[in-house]
């Protein structure tokens, strides 16, 4: 009977370390991306008011009718800011 030779598996430590480092870099990048997407720009009422004021200032053009009015309602779950004309009638 012929003896079968066992093949020894060579472990390439350099490749293994490189793969682990690349995996860690990708993982950290994904975590940072998720963190930046979930960033609350307004965690407080004053922060939301600042955000709404900057947004209203960025709207081009002038209001043609009525006096400009703003309504800002802050809630933890959902916040609403609206700008609308007010008429005398």
Gaussian input, Z-matrix of N, CA and C with variables (Angstrom, degrees):
# hf/3-21g

backbone

0 1
 N
 C     1     B1
 C     2     B2     1     A1
 N     3     B3     2     A2     1     D1
 C     4     B4     3     A3     2     D2
 C     5     B5     4     A4     3     D3
 N     6     B6     5     A5     4     D4
 C     7     B7     6     A6     5     D5
 C     8     B8     7     A7     6     D6
 N     9     B9     8     A8     7     D7
 C    10    B10     9     A9     8     D8
 C    11    B11    10    A10     9     D9
 N    12    B12    11    A11    10    D10
 C    13    B13    12    A12    11    D11
 C    14    B14    13    A13    12    D12
 N    15    B15    14    A14    13    D13
 C    16    B16    15    A15    14    D14
 C    17    B17    16    A16    15    D15
 N    18    B18    17    A17    16    D16
 C    19    B19    18    A18    17    D17
 C    20    B20    19    A19    18    D18
 N    21    B21    20    A20    19    D19
 C    22    B22    21    A21    20    D20
 C    23    B23    22    A22    21    D21
 N    24    B24    23    A23    22    D22
 C    25    B25    24    A24    23    D23
 C    26    B26    25    A25    24    D24
 N    27    B27    26    A26    25    D25
 C    28    B28    27    A27    26    D26
 C    29    B29    28    A28    27    D27
 N    30    B30    29    A29    28    D28
 C    31    B31    30    A30    29    D29
 C    32    B32    31    A31    30    D30
 N    33    B33    32    A32    31    D31
 C    34    B34    33    A33    32    D32
 C    35    B35    34    A34    33    D33
 N    36    B36    35    A35    34    D34
 C    37    B37    36    A36    35    D35
 C    38    B38    37    A37    36    D36
 N    39    B39    38    A38    37    D37
 C    40    B40    39    A39    38    D38
 C    41    B41    40    A40    39    D39
 N    42    B42    41    A41    40    D40
 C    43    B43    42    A42    41    D41
 C    44    B44    43    A43    42    D42
 N    45    B45    44    A44    43    D43
 C    46    B46    45    A45    44    D44
 C    47    B47    46    A46    45    D45
 N    48    B48    47    A47    46    D46
 C    49    B49    48    A48    47    D47
 C    50    B50    49    A49    48    D48
 N    51    B51    50    A50    49    D49
 C    52    B52    51    A51    50    D50
 C    53    B53    52    A52    51    D51
 N    54    B54    53    A53    52    D52
 C    55    B55    54    A54    53    D53
 C    56    B56    55    A55    54    D54
 N    57    B57    56    A56    55    D55
 C    58    B58    57    A57    56    D56
 C    59    B59    58    A58    57    D57
 N    60    B60    59    A59    58    D58
 C    61    B61    60    A60    59    D59
 C    62    B62    61    A61    60    D60
 N    63    B63    62    A62    61    D61
 C    64    B64    63    A63    62    D62
 C    65    B65    64    A64    63    D63
 N    66    B66    65    A65    64    D64
 C    67    B67    66    A66    65    D65
 C    68    B68    67    A67    66    D66
 N    69    B69    68    A68    67    D67
 C    70    B70    69    A69    68    D68
 C    71    B71    70    A70    69    D69
 N    72    B72    71    A71    70    D70
 C    73    B73    72    A72    71    D71
 C    74    B74    73    A73    72    D72
 N    75    B75    74    A74    73    D73
 C    76    B76    75    A75    74    D74
 C    77    B77    76    A76    75    D75
 N    78    B78    77    A77    76    D76
 C    79    B79    78    A78    77    D77
 C    80    B80    79    A79    78    D78
 N    81    B81    80    A80    79    D79
 C    82    B82    81    A81    80    D80
 C    83    B83    82    A82    81    D81
 N    84    B84    83    A83    82    D82
 C    85    B85    84    A84    83    D83
 C    86    B86    85    A85    84    D84
 N    87    B87    86    A86    85    D85
 C    88    B88    87    A87    86    D86
 C    89    B89    88    A88    87    D87
 N    90    B90    89    A89    88    D88
 C    91    B91    90    A90    89    D89
 C    92    B92    91    A91    90    D90
 N    93    B93    92    A92    91    D91
 C    94    B94    93    A93    92    D92
 C    95    B95    94    A94    93    D93
 N    96    B96    95    A95    94    D94
 C    97    B97    96    A96    95    D95
 C    98    B98    97    A97    96    D96
 N    99    B99    98    A98    97    D97
 C   100   B100    99    A99    98    D98
 C   101   B101   100   A100    99    D99
 N   102   B102   101   A101   100   D100
 C   103   B103   102   A102   101   D101
 C   104   B104   103   A103   102   D102
 N   105   B105   104   A104   103   D103
 C   106   B106   105   A105   104   D104
 C   107   B107   106   A106   105   D105
 N   108   B108   107   A107   106   D106
 C   109   B109   108   A108   107   D107
 C   110   B110   109   A109   108   D108
 N   111   B111   110   A110   109   D109
 C   112   B112   111   A111   110   D110
 C   113   B113   112   A112   111   D111
 N   114   B114   113   A113   112   D112
 C   115   B115   114   A114   113   D113
 C   116   B116   115   A115   114   D114
 N   117   B117   116   A116   115   D115
 C   118   B118   117   A117   116   D116
 C   119   B119   118   A118   117   D117
 N   120   B120   119   A119   118   D118
 C   121   B121   120   A120   119   D119
 C   122   B122   121   A121   120   D120
 N   123   B123   122   A122   121   D121
 C   124   B124   123   A123   122   D122
 C   125   B125   124   A124   123   D123
 N   126   B126   125   A125   124   D124
 C   127   B127   126   A126   125   D125
 C   128   B128   127   A127   126   D126
 N   129   B129   128   A128   127   D127
 C   130   B130   129   A129   128   D128
 C   131   B131   130   A130   129   D129
 N   132   B132   131   A131   130   D130
 C   133   B133   132   A132   131   D131
 C   134   B134   133   A133   132   D132
 N   135   B135   134   A134   133   D133
 C   136   B136   135   A135   134   D134
 C   137   B137   136   A136   135   D135
 N   138   B138   137   A137   136   D136
 C   139   B139   138   A138   137   D137
 C   140   B140   139   A139   138   D138
 N   141   B141   140   A140   139   D139
 C   142   B142   141   A141   140   D140
 C   143   B143   142   A142   141   D141
 N   144   B144   143   A143   142   D142
 C   145   B145   144   A144   143   D143
 C   146   B146   145   A145   144   D144
 N   147   B147   146   A146   145   D145
 C   148   B148   147   A147   146   D146
 C   149   B149   148   A148   147   D147
 N   150   B150   149   A149   148   D148
 C   151   B151   150   A150   149   D149
 C   152   B152   151   A151   150   D150
 N   153   B153   152   A152   151   D151
 C   154   B154   153   A153   152   D152
 C   155   B155   154   A154   153   D153
 N   156   B156   155   A155   154   D154
 C   157   B157   156   A156   155   D155
 C   158   B158   157   A157   156   D156
 N   159   B159   158   A158   157   D157
 C   160   B160   159   A159   158   D158
 C   161   B161   160   A160   159   D159
 N   162   B162   161   A161   160   D160
 C   163   B163   162   A162   161   D161
 C   164   B164   163   A163   162   D162
 N   165   B165   164   A164   163   D163
 C   166   B166   165   A165   164   D164
 C   167   B167   166   A166   165   D165
 N   168   B168   167   A167   166   D166
 C   169   B169   168   A168   167   D167
 C   170   B170   169   A169   168   D168
 N   171   B171   170   A170   169   D169
 C   172   B172   171   A171   170   D170
 C   173   B173   172   A172   171   D171
 N   174   B174   173   A173   172   D172
 C   175   B175   174   A174   173   D173
 C   176   B176   175   A175   174   D174
 N   177   B177   176   A176   175   D175
 C   178   B178   177   A177   176   D176
 C   179   B179   178   A178   177   D177
 N   180   B180   179   A179   178   D178
 C   181   B181   180   A180   179   D179
 C   182   B182   181   A181   180   D180
 N   183   B183   182   A182   181   D181
 C   184   B184   183   A183   182   D182
 C   185   B185   184   A184   183   D183
 N   186   B186   185   A185   184   D184
 C   187   B187   186   A186   185   D185
 C   188   B188   187   A187   186   D186
 N   189   B189   188   A188   187   D187
 C   190   B190   189   A189   188   D188
 C   191   B191   190   A190   189   D189
 N   192   B192   191   A191   190   D190
 C   193   B193   192   A192   191   D191
 C   194   B194   193   A193   192   D192
 N   195   B195   194   A194   193   D193
 C   196   B196   195   A195   194   D194
 C   197   B197   196   A196   195   D195
 N   198   B198   197   A197   196   D196
 C   199   B199   198   A198   197   D197
 C   200   B200   199   A199   198   D198
 N   201   B201   200   A200   199   D199
 C   202   B202   201   A201   200   D200
 C   203   B203   202   A202   201   D201
 N   204   B204   203   A203   202   D202
 C   205   B205   204   A204   203   D203
 C   206   B206   205   A205   204   D204
 N   207   B207   206   A206   205   D205
 C   208   B208   207   A207   206   D206
 C   209   B209   208   A208   207   D207
 N   210   B210   209   A209   208   D208
 C   211   B211   210   A210   209   D209
 C   212   B212   211   A211   210   D210
 N   213   B213   212   A212   211   D211
 C   214   B214   213   A213   212   D212
 C   215   B215   214   A214   213   D213
 N   216   B216   215   A215   214   D214
 C   217   B217   216   A216   215   D215
 C   218   B218   217   A217   216   D216
 N   219   B219   218   A218   217   D217
 C   220   B220   219   A219   218   D218
 C   221   B221   220   A220   219   D219
 N   222   B222   221   A221   220   D220
 C   223   B223   222   A222   221   D221
 C   224   B224   223   A223   222   D222
 N   225   B225   224   A224   223   D223
 C   226   B226   225   A225   224   D224
 C   227   B227   226   A226   225   D225
 N   228   B228   227   A227   226   D226
 C   229   B229   228   A228   227   D227
 C   230   B230   229   A229   228   D228
 N   231   B231   230   A230   229   D229
 C   232   B232   231   A231   230   D230
 C   233   B233   232   A232   231   D231
 N   234   B234   233   A233   232   D232
 C   235   B235   234   A234   233   D233
 C   236   B236   235   A235   234   D234
 N   237   B237   236   A236   235   D235
 C   238   B238   237   A237   236   D236
 C   239   B239   238   A238   237   D237
 N   240   B240   239   A239   238   D238
 C   241   B241   240   A240   239   D239
 C   242   B242   241   A241   240   D240
 N   243   B243   242   A242   241   D241
 C   244   B244   243   A243   242   D242
 C   245   B245   244   A244   243   D243
 N   246   B246   245   A245   244   D244
 C   247   B247   246   A246   245   D245
 C   248   B248   247   A247   246   D246
 N   249   B249   248   A248   247   D247
 C   250   B250   249   A249   248   D248
 C   251   B251   250   A250   249   D249
 N   252   B252   251   A251   250   D250
 C   253   B253   252   A252   251   D251
 C   254   B254   253   A253   252   D252
 N   255   B255   254   A254   253   D253
 C   256   B256   255   A255   254   D254
 C   257   B257   256   A256   255   D255
 N   258   B258   257   A257   256   D256
 C   259   B259   258   A258   257   D257
 C   260   B260   259   A259   258   D258
 N   261   B261   260   A260   259   D259
 C   262   B262   261   A261   260   D260
 C   263   B263   262   A262   261   D261
 N   264   B264   263   A263   262   D262
 C   265   B265   264   A264   263   D263
 C   266   B266   265   A265   264   D264

   B1=1.4299
   B2=1.5202
   B3=1.3005
   B4=1.4586
   B5=1.5252
   B6=1.3111
   B7=1.4599
   B8=1.5249
   B9=1.3134
   B10=1.4610
   B11=1.5186
   B12=1.2878
   B13=1.4551
   B14=1.5289
   B15=1.2849
   B16=1.4593
   B17=1.5253
   B18=1.2946
   B19=1.4611
   B20=1.5175
   B21=1.2863
   B22=1.4567
   B23=1.5193
   B24=1.2810
   B25=1.4549
   B26=1.5200
   B27=1.3126
   B28=1.4557
   B29=1.5263
   B30=1.2888
   B31=1.4490
   B32=1.5215
   B33=1.3197
   B34=1.4536
   B35=1.5298
   B36=1.3106
   B37=1.4594
   B38=1.5189
   B39=1.2966
   B40=1.4680
   B41=1.5202
   B42=1.3269
   B43=1.4647
   B44=1.5276
   B45=1.3159
   B46=1.4621
   B47=1.5267
   B48=1.3199
   B49=1.4586
   B50=1.5227
   B51=1.3227
   B52=1.4574
   B53=1.5237
   B54=1.3106
   B55=1.4618
   B56=1.5298
   B57=1.3101
   B58=1.4647
   B59=1.5286
   B60=1.3241
   B61=1.4628
   B62=1.5247
   B63=1.3197
   B64=1.4710
   B65=1.5244
   B66=1.3205
   B67=1.4545
   B68=1.5244
   B69=1.3107
   B70=1.4704
   B71=1.5281
   B72=1.3295
   B73=1.4659
   B74=1.5246
   B75=1.3157
   B76=1.4629
   B77=1.5272
   B78=1.3046
   B79=1.4572
   B80=1.5284
   B81=1.3199
   B82=1.4725
   B83=1.5276
   B84=1.3285
   B85=1.4618
   B86=1.5213
   B87=1.3154
   B88=1.4650
   B89=1.5255
   B90=1.3109
   B91=1.4684
   B92=1.5279
   B93=1.3285
   B94=1.4618
   B95=1.5218
   B96=1.3268
   B97=1.4602
   B98=1.5201
   B99=1.3142
   B100=1.4616
   B101=1.5216
   B102=1.3188
   B103=1.4687
   B104=1.5200
   B105=1.3210
   B106=1.4589
   B107=1.5245
   B108=1.3188
   B109=1.4682
   B110=1.5196
   B111=1.2988
   B112=1.4600
   B113=1.5143
   B114=1.2913
   B115=1.4616
   B116=1.5297
   B117=1.3079
   B118=1.4541
   B119=1.5161
   B120=1.3363
   B121=1.4458
   B122=1.5198
   B123=1.3104
   B124=1.4598
   B125=1.5180
   B126=1.3060
   B127=1.4644
   B128=1.5182
   B129=1.3121
   B130=1.4540
   B131=1.5236
   B132=1.3122
   B133=1.4573
   B134=1.5262
   B135=1.3328
   B136=1.4669
   B137=1.5290
   B138=1.3335
   B139=1.4624
   B140=1.5203
   B141=1.3401
   B142=1.4633
   B143=1.5213
   B144=1.3344
   B145=1.4669
   B146=1.5284
   B147=1.3253
   B148=1.4737
   B149=1.5219
   B150=1.3331
   B151=1.4713
   B152=1.5248
   B153=1.3379
   B154=1.4613
   B155=1.5233
   B156=1.3346
   B157=1.4630
   B158=1.5271
   B159=1.3242
   B160=1.4691
   B161=1.5247
   B162=1.3488
   B163=1.4617
   B164=1.5265
   B165=1.3352
   B166=1.4555
   B167=1.5264
   B168=1.3210
   B169=1.4683
   B170=1.5292
   B171=1.3270
   B172=1.4645
   B173=1.5292
   B174=1.3300
   B175=1.4630
   B176=1.5306
   B177=1.3518
   B178=1.4693
   B179=1.5327
   B180=1.3129
   B181=1.4575
   B182=1.5210
   B183=1.3249
   B184=1.4550
   B185=1.5197
   B186=1.3087
   B187=1.4552
   B188=1.5193
   B189=1.3225
   B190=1.4576
   B191=1.5267
   B192=1.3195
   B193=1.4594
   B194=1.5234
   B195=1.3131
   B196=1.4518
   B197=1.5192
   B198=1.3185
   B199=1.4624
   B200=1.5200
   B201=1.3018
   B202=1.4635
   B203=1.5397
   B204=1.3241
   B205=1.4610
   B206=1.5207
   B207=1.3165
   B208=1.4638
   B209=1.5221
   B210=1.3047
   B211=1.4559
   B212=1.5290
   B213=1.3284
   B214=1.4625
   B215=1.5233
   B216=1.3314
   B217=1.4622
   B218=1.5264
   B219=1.3123
   B220=1.4650
   B221=1.5234
   B222=1.3144
   B223=1.4579
   B224=1.5103
   B225=1.3009
   B226=1.4644
   B227=1.5207
   B228=1.3156
   B229=1.4629
   B230=1.5199
   B231=1.3397
   B232=1.4654
   B233=1.5183
   B234=1.3062
   B235=1.4586
   B236=1.5217
   B237=1.3371
   B238=1.4601
   B239=1.5210
   B240=1.3230
   B241=1.4629
   B242=1.5189
   B243=1.3165
   B244=1.4662
   B245=1.5177
   B246=1.3185
   B247=1.4537
   B248=1.5183
   B249=1.3350
   B250=1.4543
   B251=1.5256
   B252=1.3622
   B253=1.4682
   B254=1.5255
   B255=1.3371
   B256=1.4577
   B257=1.5277
   B258=1.3135
   B259=1.4648
   B260=1.5133
   B261=1.3275
   B262=1.4610
   B263=1.5135
   B264=1.2988
   B265=1.4834
   B266=1.4814
   A1=110.59
   A2=112.59
   A3=117.53
   A4=109.69
   A5=114.58
   A6=119.15
   A7=109.51
   A8=114.84
   A9=119.56
   A10=108.51
   A11=113.92
   A12=118.56
   A13=109.38
   A14=114.04
   A15=118.67
   A16=108.32
   A17=113.78
   A18=118.24
   A19=108.43
   A20=114.63
   A21=119.58
   A22=108.14
   A23=114.69
   A24=119.89
   A25=107.82
   A26=113.86
   A27=118.60
   A28=107.72
   A29=114.48
   A30=119.61
   A31=107.46
   A32=114.40
   A33=120.16
   A34=107.21
   A35=115.51
   A36=120.59
   A37=112.31
   A38=117.57
   A39=120.75
   A40=111.07
   A41=117.30
   A42=121.45
   A43=110.77
   A44=115.98
   A45=120.80
   A46=110.89
   A47=117.02
   A48=121.03
   A49=110.31
   A50=117.44
   A51=121.16
   A52=110.94
   A53=117.97
   A54=121.51
   A55=111.38
   A56=117.02
   A57=120.82
   A58=110.14
   A59=117.33
   A60=120.83
   A61=110.85
   A62=117.68
   A63=121.48
   A64=109.99
   A65=117.91
   A66=122.05
   A67=110.93
   A68=117.14
   A69=121.29
   A70=110.33
   A71=117.49
   A72=120.77
   A73=110.67
   A74=117.33
   A75=121.39
   A76=110.10
   A77=117.92
   A78=122.36
   A79=111.35
   A80=116.99
   A81=121.01
   A82=109.85
   A83=117.78
   A84=121.22
   A85=112.21
   A86=116.94
   A87=120.94
   A88=110.41
   A89=117.47
   A90=121.07
   A91=110.50
   A92=117.80
   A93=120.69
   A94=112.12
   A95=117.26
   A96=121.50
   A97=110.64
   A98=117.16
   A99=120.95
   A100=110.40
   A101=116.91
   A102=120.96
   A103=111.26
   A104=117.29
   A105=119.68
   A106=111.46
   A107=118.03
   A108=120.95
   A109=111.32
   A110=118.40
   A111=122.23
   A112=112.91
   A113=117.00
   A114=121.13
   A115=110.11
   A116=116.99
   A117=121.00
   A118=108.68
   A119=116.28
   A120=119.23
   A121=110.81
   A122=116.06
   A123=119.47
   A124=109.68
   A125=115.38
   A126=121.36
   A127=111.62
   A128=116.12
   A129=120.23
   A130=108.52
   A131=115.92
   A132=120.29
   A133=111.28
   A134=117.36
   A135=119.79
   A136=111.06
   A137=117.15
   A138=120.31
   A139=111.85
   A140=116.41
   A141=120.05
   A142=110.84
   A143=117.06
   A144=120.19
   A145=110.90
   A146=117.38
   A147=120.83
   A148=111.04
   A149=116.06
   A150=121.37
   A151=109.98
   A152=117.69
   A153=121.60
   A154=110.84
   A155=117.86
   A156=121.09
   A157=110.94
   A158=117.53
   A159=120.94
   A160=110.81
   A161=116.12
   A162=120.00
   A163=110.38
   A164=117.75
   A165=120.73
   A166=111.28
   A167=117.60
   A168=120.91
   A169=111.96
   A170=117.03
   A171=120.57
   A172=112.83
   A173=117.99
   A174=120.84
   A175=108.92
   A176=117.09
   A177=119.35
   A178=111.41
   A179=115.79
   A180=121.35
   A181=112.00
   A182=114.67
   A183=120.60
   A184=109.31
   A185=114.75
   A186=120.39
   A187=108.27
   A188=117.36
   A189=120.93
   A190=112.85
   A191=118.48
   A192=121.47
   A193=110.36
   A194=116.80
   A195=122.73
   A196=113.82
   A197=114.28
   A198=122.01
   A199=109.47
   A200=115.82
   A201=121.13
   A202=110.13
   A203=116.41
   A204=122.48
   A205=108.92
   A206=115.41
   A207=120.53
   A208=108.60
   A209=114.89
   A210=120.89
   A211=107.02
   A212=115.70
   A213=120.73
   A214=108.32
   A215=115.83
   A216=121.84
   A217=108.08
   A218=116.03
   A219=121.02
   A220=109.66
   A221=115.55
   A222=123.06
   A223=107.22
   A224=116.71
   A225=119.61
   A226=111.53
   A227=117.04
   A228=119.98
   A229=111.51
   A230=116.55
   A231=120.47
   A232=108.97
   A233=116.57
   A234=121.89
   A235=108.84
   A236=115.68
   A237=120.99
   A238=108.86
   A239=116.26
   A240=122.30
   A241=107.10
   A242=115.80
   A243=118.66
   A244=109.57
   A245=114.26
   A246=122.11
   A247=106.70
   A248=116.55
   A249=119.79
   A250=109.30
   A251=116.74
   A252=119.34
   A253=110.68
   A254=116.33
   A255=121.46
   A256=107.30
   A257=115.74
   A258=121.41
   A259=109.72
   A260=116.48
   A261=121.76
   A262=111.91
   A263=116.79
   A264=120.36
   A265=111.66
   D1=140.62
   D2=-179.57
   D3=-89.27
   D4=138.59
   D5=178.53
   D6=-81.52
   D7=136.94
   D8=176.39
   D9=-86.90
   D10=135.15
   D11=177.91
   D12=-84.61
   D13=133.65
   D14=175.72
   D15=-85.21
   D16=135.58
   D17=176.53
   D18=-89.99
   D19=130.19
   D20=176.41
   D21=-87.54
   D22=132.77
   D23=177.68
   D24=-85.89
   D25=122.83
   D26=179.15
   D27=-88.79
   D28=131.38
   D29=176.69
   D30=-97.84
   D31=122.28
   D32=178.31
   D33=-94.15
   D34=96.77
   D35=-175.82
   D36=-63.24
   D37=-34.40
   D38=178.83
   D39=-62.26
   D40=-45.21
   D41=179.03
   D42=-66.79
   D43=-40.66
   D44=-179.89
   D45=-62.26
   D46=-46.12
   D47=179.30
   D48=-64.80
   D49=-40.90
   D50=178.36
   D51=-61.35
   D52=-43.90
   D53=178.79
   D54=-63.81
   D55=-41.35
   D56=179.24
   D57=-64.20
   D58=-43.52
   D59=179.56
   D60=-63.88
   D61=-43.14
   D62=178.23
   D63=-62.55
   D64=-42.12
   D65=178.38
   D66=-61.29
   D67=-43.81
   D68=-179.82
   D69=-65.16
   D70=-41.42
   D71=178.97
   D72=-62.84
   D73=-43.56
   D74=178.73
   D75=-64.53
   D76=-42.74
   D77=179.56
   D78=-61.81
   D79=-44.95
   D80=178.40
   D81=-64.02
   D82=-40.61
   D83=178.22
   D84=-61.86
   D85=-42.81
   D86=178.45
   D87=-64.60
   D88=-42.31
   D89=179.11
   D90=-62.72
   D91=-43.67
   D92=178.30
   D93=-64.95
   D94=-37.70
   D95=178.10
   D96=-64.79
   D97=-45.00
   D98=178.34
   D99=-63.51
   D100=-40.99
   D101=178.75
   D102=-62.13
   D103=-42.83
   D104=-178.05
   D105=-70.53
   D106=-29.88
   D107=178.13
   D108=-73.62
   D109=-31.93
   D110=-178.27
   D111=-91.63
   D112=8.34
   D113=-176.63
   D114=-66.63
   D115=123.94
   D116=177.39
   D117=-81.89
   D118=117.62
   D119=178.64
   D120=-80.55
   D121=-13.69
   D122=178.12
   D123=-142.65
   D124=94.24
   D125=178.25
   D126=-90.81
   D127=-9.00
   D128=-179.99
   D129=-134.67
   D130=169.71
   D131=-179.36
   D132=-64.81
   D133=-40.63
   D134=179.63
   D135=-66.74
   D136=-35.95
   D137=176.71
   D138=-64.46
   D139=-39.39
   D140=178.22
   D141=-68.40
   D142=-38.94
   D143=178.49
   D144=-63.51
   D145=-40.46
   D146=176.35
   D147=-62.98
   D148=-42.92
   D149=179.16
   D150=-61.72
   D151=-45.60
   D152=-179.24
   D153=-65.23
   D154=-40.92
   D155=179.60
   D156=-62.05
   D157=-43.01
   D158=178.02
   D159=-63.57
   D160=-38.89
   D161=179.52
   D162=-65.96
   D163=-45.28
   D164=-179.22
   D165=-63.73
   D166=-35.11
   D167=178.04
   D168=-68.46
   D169=-26.50
   D170=-176.85
   D171=-81.19
   D172=-8.61
   D173=-179.22
   D174=-74.49
   D175=122.85
   D176=-178.10
   D177=-76.30
   D178=158.09
   D179=175.68
   D180=89.19
   D181=168.96
   D182=179.55
   D183=-112.79
   D184=153.84
   D185=177.54
   D186=-74.56
   D187=130.04
   D188=-174.32
   D189=-92.17
   D190=-26.47
   D191=-174.38
   D192=-127.13
   D193=140.98
   D194=172.59
   D195=68.68
   D196=-178.12
   D197=176.84
   D198=-94.67
   D199=138.39
   D200=-177.51
   D201=-70.73
   D202=126.34
   D203=177.45
   D204=-123.87
   D205=147.87
   D206=178.10
   D207=-126.41
   D208=142.44
   D209=176.17
   D210=-129.73
   D211=122.27
   D212=-179.21
   D213=-124.25
   D214=119.36
   D215=178.45
   D216=-119.85
   D217=120.14
   D218=-177.48
   D219=-106.69
   D220=126.54
   D221=170.50
   D222=-133.85
   D223=155.45
   D224=-179.30
   D225=-66.38
   D226=-35.89
   D227=-177.46
   D228=-82.12
   D229=-46.17
   D230=-176.52
   D231=-145.28
   D232=129.01
   D233=178.51
   D234=-115.17
   D235=145.04
   D236=-177.21
   D237=-131.16
   D238=133.70
   D239=173.85
   D240=-131.45
   D241=129.46
   D242=-179.83
   D243=-138.11
   D244=150.84
   D245=178.99
   D246=-126.42
   D247=130.62
   D248=-174.32
   D249=-150.55
   D250=159.24
   D251=177.91
   D252=-83.02
   D253=146.82
   D254=175.03
   D255=-114.80
   D256=130.86
   D257=-178.73
   D258=-106.63
   D259=159.73
   D260=179.87
   D261=-68.02
   D262=-32.52
   D263=-176.45
   D264=-71.94

